[in-house]
Amino acid sequence: MLWFKDGDRNTTFFHVVVKRRNNSSEIHRLRIDNEVIEDLKLIEDHILDFYKNLYAESIFNDPDTSNMEDFIGSYIPELVSSEENMMLIKCPDFLEIKTVVFNLNGKSVTGPNGFGGVFYHSCWDIIGTNVCNVVQQIFKQDWVLPGMNSNVVFFIPKIQGVDSIKDYRPIVVANFKFKIISKILADRLALVAVSIISPNQYEFV
């Protein structure tokens, strides 16, 4: 309300509010193995190790499931036809990529490279061909340009007085160009979702 009434003048009050907000949003200490750590380097290493282990493919390191295809084939029936599979993996054309770009929110928060959706929307006539070439390259060669899938991660406390990394909810902000890839795949998967998701999983969807 004060900002709405007084505006964003360069006042002492404004600086105090910003400083207080920045301090409250930083992680100054974490509890690691029943020990409170305040060293920022140790906190950084702990967070990196936590998420590396959380998303590790440990199940596939098991000798009984070392062959991923055999593991998947043993538990998941084939529900996607060859035609549907070709649709999912085919290289997108210019029109599909352009449609996806303009369906994405132009006002979304920018990723590490600073180029948000509004830039892609307003400059499409200039950058459209290059954007399409980059997206198609990923589908053709199965590799992503360095830094393209870089993200900025924000940690939002789930509860008051958090002292463990488990009590934070990570929010990831990705580069807009990488969102294009995700959106293409999501739109295609939506076409076959009905056939691969059982009725008792609808709530999860």
Buried (B, 14 or more C-beta within 10 A) or exposed (E): EEEEEEEEEEEEEBEEEEEEEEEEEEBEEBBBEEEEBEEEEEBEEBBEEBEEEEEEEEEEEEEEBEEEEEBEEEEEEEEBEEEBEEEBEEEBEBEBBBBBBEEBEBEBEBBEBEBBBBBBBEEBEEBBEEBBEBBBBBBEEEEEEEEBBEBEEEBEEEEEEBBEBEBBEEEEBBBBBBBBBEBBBEBBEEEBEEEBBEEEEEEEE
